[in-house]
C-alpha cells in the first residue's frame, strides 16, 4: 500500500497525504528503550529483538514455555494465555531456533529485523490547516443545507448515503469502533463527544497501558493518521467541522505504532485485538500492515510465527463478536494474482526484492481469514488508481479518495476530509481512508441489529453493497456484476444499513 508514494511510511499506513489540506512530514527515529533479557545466556551476542512464541493455550503449557524462554536467553514481556501467544525479547541470535524445539511450542519468530533502540524526540513543523477563506465558504454552503460546517467538502459521506442514514439512525452509543492505529487525539472537538476512554489503550510493546491519554499520538503532526481515521468513523454532528459515517457511535483508540517510526509490530497488534475483544468493542479498523513484511510468507519461520500470532488474536476478537475491517493496500497490486514482487520488505532494515505468491504470503491483518478487506474508490465510483484489488480478495469497497476523480463543487478536492490533531481538519487519500467508511457502516449495522453476530454483519455489508460492475475496457477488473476484483461485492451503503 506499483504506484509511487510520498514516503514508505505512508505506504505502510495505507494512506497518501495530500497537499491541499495538509502536508505532513514523516518522522524518523528509534524504538523505546528496553532492558536486557533477564536470565540471558552467555551466548547473547546479537541484536536485542522482539519475538512471538506461539503455544497451545492454557496456563500449564504457557508457564512451561515461559521457563524455557528464560533458559534460552529471553525475557518474557507478556503472555496471552487464552490464545497461547507469548511476547519475549532476546539478544541470543539462536533464540528462535532454540525455542522452536521446546515441547508445546507451535511456532516462534522475530517480529522485526532491526534491534530495539532508545527513542528520541524531534518535531518536524506543523500541518497546513484549512484557510479561513475555505472554512467560511464551506460554512456558508452548510448553513443553507443544514449540514455540518465542513460537510459540503465531504463528497465521500454523500457517496455512501451516510448523510441520509444519519437522519434515520446516526448509530448507537452502545456500539464502539476501536481505531487500531497511531493513536487518536480525543480532545478534538469533533471527536470528544463520542470518544470512549475506557476502551482505549497504548498497546505499543505488547502490554496495554490504560493511563489517561496514553492512547494519544506521540507526535501530533507525524502521527495524525489515527485521528483522521477516527473522524471518518464517528466525528459528531455537533455543529463543528465534519461528520462521521456513524456520528452517534463511540470510537476508541488502541495505539500500536512505535514512537517516531510508526512501525506496527506483531506484538502490539496482538495486544490490540485482545484488548478490543476484552473491552466490549464491536468493530476494529485496521488501516496498516504488520511490519516489517508487507507480505508474510508461511515458508519462513519468523513470518509464519507473525501470521500465527496475529491470526490467533484476530480470531479471538472475531469469536467474541468483533468485526475486523482492514485496508487492502495502496500498491495497485492484484492480490489474487499467482505472483507479485515485493521490493519494500523488510522495511525496518535493508529491503530485498522477492517474488512471492499472495496465496501463501499474506498481507497481515488484511488477508487473515474473517477480516473484511476494503478497496478504495474515488468520487466517480471507480477504483482509486493506487488501490489494491483482486478477485476473491476484496470483500467491499468505499471512498478512499483519488485526485484524478474530481467531485462536483463545492467539494473540489477528490480526497477525504477528516479530523487531525489540534482541532483541525485535512484531506488524505488511501485505502486507509476507505476502511473506516466500512467500519462506520458496520457500526450502523450493529446499531440496527444489536444481536447480529460478526459473521452476520459481514454478510449484511456484502448483501447491501452497490456494485457498479467492471468499467468498460479495464482488463484489471475481472468477475461479474455481482462480485468482481475492483469492488468485491460492491461499494458499501450506509442508508441500507439503517433501513
C-alpha positions as CSV (number, residue, x, y, z in Angstrom):
1,X,0.0,0.0,0.0
2,X,3.1,0.0,-8.4
3,X,2.5,3.4,-7.7
4,X,4.9,6.0,-6.3
5,X,4.2,7.2,-2.7
6,X,5.4,10.2,-0.9
7,X,7.1,8.1,1.8
8,X,7.3,4.4,2.7
9,X,5.6,5.2,6.0
10,X,2.5,6.4,4.2
11,X,2.6,3.2,2.2
12,X,2.6,1.1,5.3
13,X,-0.3,3.1,6.8
14,X,-2.4,2.7,3.7
15,X,-2.7,6.4,3.3
16,X,-1.5,9.1,1.0
17,X,-1.2,12.6,2.4
18,X,-2.5,15.4,0.2
19,X,-1.1,19.0,-0.1
20,X,-4.4,20.9,-0.2
21,X,-5.5,20.3,3.4
22,X,-2.3,19.1,5.0
23,X,1.3,18.5,4.1
24,X,2.6,16.0,6.7
25,X,6.3,15.4,7.1
26,X,7.2,11.8,8.0
27,X,9.0,11.3,11.3
28,X,12.1,9.2,11.8
29,X,13.5,7.7,14.9
30,X,14.0,4.7,17.1
31,X,12.1,2.4,19.3
32,X,11.5,2.6,23.0
33,X,14.4,1.6,25.4
34,X,14.0,-1.9,26.8
35,X,16.0,-3.8,29.4
36,X,18.4,-6.6,28.6
37,X,16.9,-10.0,28.5
38,X,16.5,-11.5,32.0
39,X,18.4,-14.7,32.5
40,X,20.3,-14.1,29.3
41,X,22.6,-17.0,28.5
42,X,26.3,-16.4,27.8
43,X,25.8,-16.8,24.1
44,X,23.9,-13.4,23.9
45,X,25.8,-11.6,21.2
46,X,23.3,-10.5,18.7
47,X,20.9,-7.5,18.4
48,X,18.1,-7.3,21.0
49,X,15.0,-8.3,19.1
50,X,11.3,-9.0,19.9
51,X,9.8,-12.4,19.3
52,X,6.4,-14.0,19.3
53,X,6.3,-17.6,20.7
54,X,3.0,-19.5,20.0
55,X,1.9,-22.4,22.1
56,X,-1.2,-24.4,22.9
57,X,-3.5,-22.1,25.0
58,X,-3.6,-22.6,28.8
59,X,-1.7,-21.7,31.9
60,X,0.2,-25.0,32.3
61,X,1.7,-25.0,28.8
62,X,2.4,-21.3,28.7
63,X,4.1,-21.5,32.1
64,X,6.5,-24.3,30.9
65,X,7.3,-22.4,27.7
66,X,8.0,-19.2,29.6
67,X,10.6,-21.1,31.7
68,X,12.2,-22.4,28.6
69,X,12.3,-18.9,27.1
70,X,14.3,-17.7,30.1
71,X,16.7,-20.6,29.8
72,X,17.2,-19.7,26.1
73,X,18.3,-16.2,27.0
74,X,15.0,-14.5,26.6
75,X,12.8,-12.2,28.8
76,X,9.0,-12.7,28.8
77,X,7.3,-9.3,28.2
78,X,3.7,-10.6,28.2
79,X,1.7,-13.8,27.8
80,X,-1.8,-14.1,26.3
81,X,-2.6,-17.4,27.8
82,X,-6.1,-17.7,26.3
83,X,-4.7,-17.7,22.7
84,X,-1.2,-19.1,23.5
85,X,0.9,-16.1,22.4
86,X,4.0,-15.1,24.4
87,X,6.0,-11.9,23.6
88,X,9.6,-12.1,24.5
89,X,12.9,-10.2,24.0
90,X,16.3,-11.7,23.4
91,X,19.7,-10.9,22.2
92,X,20.6,-14.5,21.6
93,X,20.9,-15.0,17.8
94,X,19.9,-18.6,18.2
95,X,16.8,-17.8,20.4
96,X,14.1,-18.6,17.9
97,X,15.7,-21.8,16.7
98,X,16.2,-22.9,20.3
99,X,12.7,-22.2,21.4
100,X,11.1,-23.9,18.4
101,X,12.5,-27.2,19.8
102,X,10.7,-26.8,23.1
103,X,7.8,-29.1,23.8
104,X,4.5,-27.2,23.4
105,X,5.9,-24.5,21.1
106,X,4.0,-24.5,17.8
107,X,5.8,-21.6,16.1
108,X,8.2,-18.8,17.1
109,X,9.9,-16.0,15.2
110,X,11.3,-12.5,15.4
111,X,8.8,-9.7,14.8
112,X,11.4,-7.3,13.4
113,X,14.8,-7.3,11.7
114,X,16.2,-4.3,13.4
115,X,17.3,-4.1,17.0
116,X,15.4,-2.4,19.8
117,X,16.9,1.0,20.4
118,X,16.4,4.1,22.6
119,X,13.9,6.6,21.5
120,X,14.3,10.3,20.9
121,X,12.0,13.2,20.0
122,X,12.2,15.6,17.1
123,X,9.4,17.8,15.7
124,X,9.0,18.4,12.0
125,X,6.8,21.5,11.8
126,X,3.1,21.9,11.7
127,X,0.3,20.8,9.3
128,X,-1.2,23.2,6.8
129,X,-4.7,23.8,8.1
130,X,-7.7,24.8,6.1
131,X,-7.6,28.5,5.4
132,X,-10.1,31.0,6.9
133,X,-11.5,31.5,3.4
134,X,-12.0,27.8,2.8
135,X,-13.8,27.4,6.1
136,X,-16.0,30.4,5.5
137,X,-17.1,29.2,2.0
138,X,-17.9,25.7,3.3
139,X,-19.8,27.1,6.3
140,X,-22.0,29.3,4.0
141,X,-23.0,26.3,1.9
142,X,-23.5,24.2,5.1
143,X,-25.8,26.7,6.7
144,X,-28.0,26.8,3.6
145,X,-28.4,23.0,3.7
146,X,-28.5,22.4,7.5
147,X,-25.2,20.5,7.4
148,X,-22.0,20.4,9.5
149,X,-19.8,23.4,8.7
150,X,-17.3,21.3,6.5
151,X,-19.8,18.7,5.3
152,X,-20.1,20.3,1.8
153,X,-16.5,19.2,1.2
154,X,-17.3,15.6,2.2
155,X,-18.3,14.0,-1.1
156,X,-17.4,10.7,0.5
157,X,-20.2,10.9,3.0
158,X,-22.8,11.5,0.3
159,X,-21.3,8.8,-1.9
160,X,-22.3,6.1,0.5
161,X,-25.5,7.9,1.6
162,X,-24.3,8.4,5.2
163,X,-25.8,11.9,5.2
164,X,-29.2,10.3,4.6
165,X,-28.6,7.5,7.0
166,X,-27.9,9.9,9.9
167,X,-31.4,11.2,9.6
168,X,-32.8,7.7,10.1
169,X,-30.3,6.4,12.7
170,X,-26.9,8.0,13.4
171,X,-25.7,4.9,15.3
172,X,-26.0,3.7,18.9
173,X,-23.7,4.9,21.7
174,X,-23.7,1.3,22.8
175,X,-21.6,0.4,19.8
176,X,-17.8,1.2,19.8
177,X,-15.3,1.1,16.9
178,X,-11.7,0.7,18.0
179,X,-9.1,2.5,15.8
180,X,-6.0,0.3,15.9
181,X,-3.5,2.9,14.6
182,X,-1.1,5.7,15.6
183,X,-3.3,7.0,18.4
184,X,-6.3,9.4,18.5
185,X,-6.5,13.0,19.7
186,X,-9.6,12.6,21.9
187,X,-9.5,16.3,22.7
188,X,-10.5,17.2,19.2
189,X,-13.9,19.0,19.4
190,X,-15.3,16.7,16.6
191,X,-14.2,13.5,18.5
192,X,-14.5,14.4,22.1
193,X,-18.3,13.8,22.3
194,X,-18.0,10.3,21.0
195,X,-14.7,9.1,22.5
196,X,-14.6,6.1,24.8
197,X,-11.6,6.4,27.1
198,X,-12.4,3.2,29.0
199,X,-12.0,1.2,25.8
200,X,-8.7,2.9,24.8
201,X,-5.1,2.0,25.5
202,X,-1.5,2.2,24.3
203,X,-0.5,-1.4,23.2
204,X,3.0,-0.5,21.9
205,X,5.4,-3.2,23.0
206,X,2.6,-5.7,23.7
207,X,1.3,-4.7,27.1
208,X,-1.7,-2.3,27.3
209,X,-1.3,1.0,29.1
210,X,-4.6,2.5,30.0
211,X,-3.4,5.5,31.9
212,X,-5.2,8.8,30.8
213,X,-4.0,10.0,27.4
214,X,-1.7,7.0,26.8
215,X,-3.7,6.4,23.6
216,X,-2.9,9.8,22.1
217,X,-0.4,10.3,19.2
218,X,3.3,10.6,20.2
219,X,3.7,13.3,17.6
220,X,0.5,15.3,16.7
221,X,2.0,16.1,13.2
222,X,3.6,12.9,12.1
223,X,1.1,10.6,13.8
224,X,-2.1,12.3,12.6
225,X,-3.2,9.2,10.7
226,X,-5.3,7.6,13.5
227,X,-7.1,10.8,14.3
228,X,-8.1,11.2,10.7
229,X,-9.4,7.6,10.6
230,X,-11.4,8.2,13.8
231,X,-13.1,11.2,12.4
232,X,-14.3,9.4,9.3
233,X,-15.9,6.8,11.5
234,X,-17.6,8.9,14.2
235,X,-17.0,12.6,14.1
236,X,-20.0,14.0,15.9
237,X,-22.8,16.0,14.3
238,X,-22.3,18.9,16.8
239,X,-22.2,22.0,14.6
240,X,-18.4,21.7,14.4
241,X,-16.2,20.7,11.4
242,X,-17.1,17.4,9.7
243,X,-19.4,14.4,10.3
244,X,-18.5,10.8,10.5
245,X,-20.2,7.9,8.8
246,X,-21.7,6.8,12.1
247,X,-21.9,10.1,14.2
248,X,-23.8,8.5,17.0
249,X,-21.5,5.6,17.9
250,X,-18.5,5.6,20.2
251,X,-14.9,5.5,18.9
252,X,-11.8,4.3,20.9
253,X,-8.1,4.4,20.3
254,X,-5.7,1.5,20.6
255,X,-2.3,2.8,19.8
256,X,0.1,0.3,18.2
257,X,2.7,2.4,16.3
258,X,6.2,2.7,17.7
259,X,7.3,6.2,18.7
260,X,8.8,8.3,15.8
261,X,8.9,5.4,13.3
262,X,5.2,4.4,13.3
263,X,6.1,0.8,12.8
264,X,3.3,-1.6,13.6
265,X,4.9,-4.7,15.1
266,X,3.1,-8.0,15.7
267,X,3.3,-7.9,19.5
268,X,1.5,-4.6,19.6
269,X,-1.2,-5.7,17.2
270,X,-1.8,-8.9,19.1
271,X,-2.3,-6.8,22.2
272,X,-4.7,-4.5,20.4
273,X,-7.0,-7.3,19.1
274,X,-7.1,-9.0,22.6
275,X,-7.7,-5.7,24.3
276,X,-10.6,-4.7,22.0
277,X,-12.2,-8.1,22.4
278,X,-11.9,-8.0,26.2
279,X,-13.3,-4.4,26.5
280,X,-16.6,-4.8,24.6
281,X,-15.6,-3.3,21.2
282,X,-17.9,-4.3,18.3
283,X,-15.7,-3.2,15.4
284,X,-12.0,-2.7,14.8
285,X,-10.5,-0.6,12.0
286,X,-7.0,-1.6,10.7
287,X,-5.5,0.8,8.2
288,X,-2.0,-0.6,8.2
289,X,0.0,-3.8,7.6
290,X,2.1,-5.5,10.3
291,X,5.7,-4.5,9.9
292,X,8.4,-5.3,8.8
293,X,7.0,-7.5,6.0
294,X,4.4,-6.3,3.5
295,X,3.7,-9.9,2.9
296,X,4.4,-12.7,5.5
297,X,5.3,-16.0,3.8
298,X,4.3,-19.2,5.5
299,X,7.5,-21.0,4.5
300,X,9.6,-18.5,6.5
301,X,9.7,-19.4,10.2
302,X,9.7,-15.9,11.5
303,X,7.0,-14.7,9.1
304,X,4.9,-17.8,9.8
305,X,5.0,-17.0,13.5
306,X,3.7,-13.5,12.8
307,X,0.8,-14.9,10.8
308,X,0.1,-17.4,13.6
309,X,0.2,-14.8,16.5
310,X,-1.8,-12.1,14.8
311,X,-4.2,-14.6,13.4
312,X,-4.9,-16.1,16.8
313,X,-5.6,-12.6,18.2
314,X,-7.8,-11.6,15.3
315,X,-9.8,-14.8,15.6
316,X,-10.1,-14.3,19.4
317,X,-11.7,-11.0,18.7
318,X,-14.0,-12.4,16.0
319,X,-15.1,-15.2,18.3
320,X,-16.1,-12.6,20.8
321,X,-18.3,-10.8,18.2
322,X,-15.8,-8.2,16.8
323,X,-15.9,-7.3,13.1
324,X,-12.4,-6.7,12.0
325,X,-12.1,-4.3,9.0
326,X,-8.8,-3.7,7.1
327,X,-7.4,-1.7,4.3
328,X,-6.4,-3.6,1.1
329,X,-3.2,-1.5,0.5
330,X,-2.0,1.1,-1.9
331,X,0.3,-0.6,-4.4
332,X,-2.3,-1.1,-7.2
333,X,-1.5,-4.8,-7.0
334,X,-3.7,-7.8,-7.8
335,X,-3.9,-9.7,-4.5
336,X,-5.5,-12.6,-6.5
337,X,-2.5,-13.0,-8.8
338,X,-0.3,-16.0,-8.9
339,X,2.9,-13.9,-8.4
340,X,3.8,-10.5,-7.0
341,X,7.0,-8.7,-6.4
342,X,7.7,-7.1,-3.0
343,X,10.8,-4.8,-3.0
344,X,10.0,-2.9,0.2
345,X,10.5,-5.6,2.9
346,X,11.8,-5.8,5.5
347,X,11.2,-2.1,5.9
348,X,12.9,-1.7,9.3
349,X,16.4,-2.7,7.9
350,X,17.5,-3.4,4.4
351,X,14.7,-4.3,1.9
352,X,15.3,-7.0,-0.6
353,X,13.3,-7.8,-3.8
354,X,11.5,-11.1,-3.7
355,X,8.9,-12.8,-5.9
356,X,6.0,-14.3,-3.9
357,X,2.6,-15.7,-4.2
358,X,-0.2,-13.8,-2.3
359,X,-1.9,-17.2,-1.9
360,X,0.8,-18.3,0.6
361,X,2.4,-14.9,1.5
362,X,-0.2,-12.8,3.3
363,X,-0.7,-9.2,4.0
364,X,-1.5,-9.2,7.7
365,X,-4.1,-8.5,9.0
366,X,-5.8,-7.7,5.7
367,X,-5.7,-11.3,4.3
368,X,-6.4,-13.1,7.6
369,X,-9.5,-15.3,7.5
370,X,-12.6,-13.5,8.7
371,X,-11.2,-10.0,8.1
372,X,-13.3,-7.6,5.9
373,X,-10.8,-6.4,3.2
374,X,-11.6,-3.0,1.7
375,X,-10.6,-1.4,-1.6
376,X,-10.7,2.3,-2.3
377,X,-12.8,4.3,-4.7
378,X,-12.9,7.9,-5.9
379,X,-15.7,10.4,-6.3
380,X,-16.7,8.9,-9.7
381,X,-17.3,5.5,-8.3
382,X,-14.2,4.0,-9.9
383,X,-11.4,2.1,-8.2
384,X,-8.8,4.5,-6.9
385,X,-5.7,4.4,-9.0
386,X,-3.5,3.3,-6.1
387,X,-5.8,0.7,-4.5
388,X,-5.0,-3.0,-4.4
389,X,-7.6,-5.3,-5.9
390,X,-8.2,-8.9,-6.5
391,X,-11.0,-11.4,-7.3
392,X,-11.8,-13.3,-4.2
393,X,-9.6,-11.0,-2.1
394,X,-11.6,-7.8,-1.9
395,X,-14.8,-8.0,0.2
396,X,-16.2,-4.5,-0.3
397,X,-15.1,-1.0,-1.4
398,X,-15.6,2.5,-0.1
399,X,-14.4,6.1,-0.7
400,X,-10.7,6.5,-0.2
401,X,-10.0,9.4,-2.5
402,X,-8.4,9.9,-5.9
403,X,-7.1,13.3,-7.2
404,X,-7.9,12.2,-10.8
405,X,-11.6,11.8,-9.9
406,X,-12.7,15.3,-9.1
407,X,-16.1,15.7,-7.3
408,X,-18.8,18.2,-8.0
409,X,-18.4,21.7,-6.4
410,X,-18.1,22.8,-3.7
411,X,-16.1,19.6,-2.9
412,X,-13.4,20.3,-5.4
413,X,-10.8,18.1,-3.7
414,X,-11.0,14.4,-4.7
415,X,-9.6,13.2,-1.4
416,X,-11.2,12.6,2.0
417,X,-11.6,15.4,4.6
418,X,-11.4,14.4,8.3
419,X,-10.0,15.3,11.7
420,X,-6.4,15.8,12.6
421,X,-4.8,16.5,16.0
422,X,-5.0,20.0,17.4
423,X,-8.7,20.6,16.5
424,X,-8.0,20.8,12.8
425,X,-9.1,19.0,9.6
426,X,-7.2,17.8,6.5
427,X,-7.5,15.9,3.2
428,X,-6.0,12.4,2.9
429,X,-6.2,9.6,0.4
430,X,-5.6,5.9,0.6
431,X,-7.2,2.6,1.4
432,X,-6.6,3.8,5.0
433,X,-9.5,6.2,4.3
434,X,-11.7,3.6,2.7
435,X,-11.5,1.1,5.6
436,X,-13.0,3.5,8.2
437,X,-16.0,4.2,5.9
438,X,-16.7,0.4,6.1
439,X,-16.1,0.3,9.8
440,X,-18.6,3.1,10.2
441,X,-21.2,1.2,8.2
442,X,-20.5,-2.0,10.2
443,X,-21.2,0.1,13.3
444,X,-24.5,1.3,11.9
445,X,-25.4,-2.3,11.1
446,X,-24.6,-3.3,14.6
447,X,-26.7,-0.4,15.9
448,X,-29.6,-1.6,13.8
449,X,-29.2,-5.3,14.5
450,X,-27.6,-5.4,18.0
451,X,-27.9,-9.2,18.3
452,X,-26.3,-9.9,15.0
453,X,-23.0,-11.9,15.1
454,X,-19.8,-10.7,13.5
455,X,-20.4,-13.0,10.6
456,X,-23.9,-11.8,10.1
457,X,-22.7,-8.1,10.0
458,X,-20.2,-9.2,7.3
459,X,-23.0,-10.8,5.3
460,X,-25.1,-7.7,5.5
461,X,-22.2,-5.4,4.4
462,X,-21.8,-7.5,1.3
463,X,-25.6,-8.0,0.6
464,X,-26.3,-4.3,0.9
465,X,-23.3,-3.1,-1.1
466,X,-23.9,-1.4,-4.5
467,X,-21.7,-2.9,-7.3
468,X,-21.2,-0.7,-10.3
469,X,-19.6,-3.6,-12.2
470,X,-16.3,-3.6,-14.1
471,X,-15.5,-0.4,-16.1
472,X,-15.6,-1.0,-19.9
473,X,-12.1,-1.7,-21.2
474,X,-10.4,-2.2,-17.9
475,X,-8.7,-5.5,-18.1
476,X,-7.7,-5.4,-14.4
477,X,-11.3,-5.8,-13.4
478,X,-12.5,-9.4,-13.6
479,X,-15.6,-11.2,-12.3
480,X,-19.3,-10.4,-12.6
481,X,-21.7,-7.5,-11.9
482,X,-22.3,-9.0,-8.5
483,X,-18.7,-9.8,-7.4
484,X,-15.5,-8.6,-9.1
485,X,-11.9,-7.8,-8.4
486,X,-12.3,-4.0,-8.1
487,X,-15.2,-3.7,-5.7
488,X,-15.7,-7.2,-4.2
489,X,-19.4,-7.3,-3.5
490,X,-19.7,-3.6,-4.1
491,X,-19.4,-0.1,-2.5
492,X,-21.0,-0.1,1.0
493,X,-24.3,1.7,1.5
494,X,-24.9,3.4,4.9
495,X,-28.6,4.1,4.2
496,X,-29.4,0.5,3.6
497,X,-27.7,-0.3,6.9
498,X,-30.2,1.6,9.0
499,X,-33.4,0.9,7.0
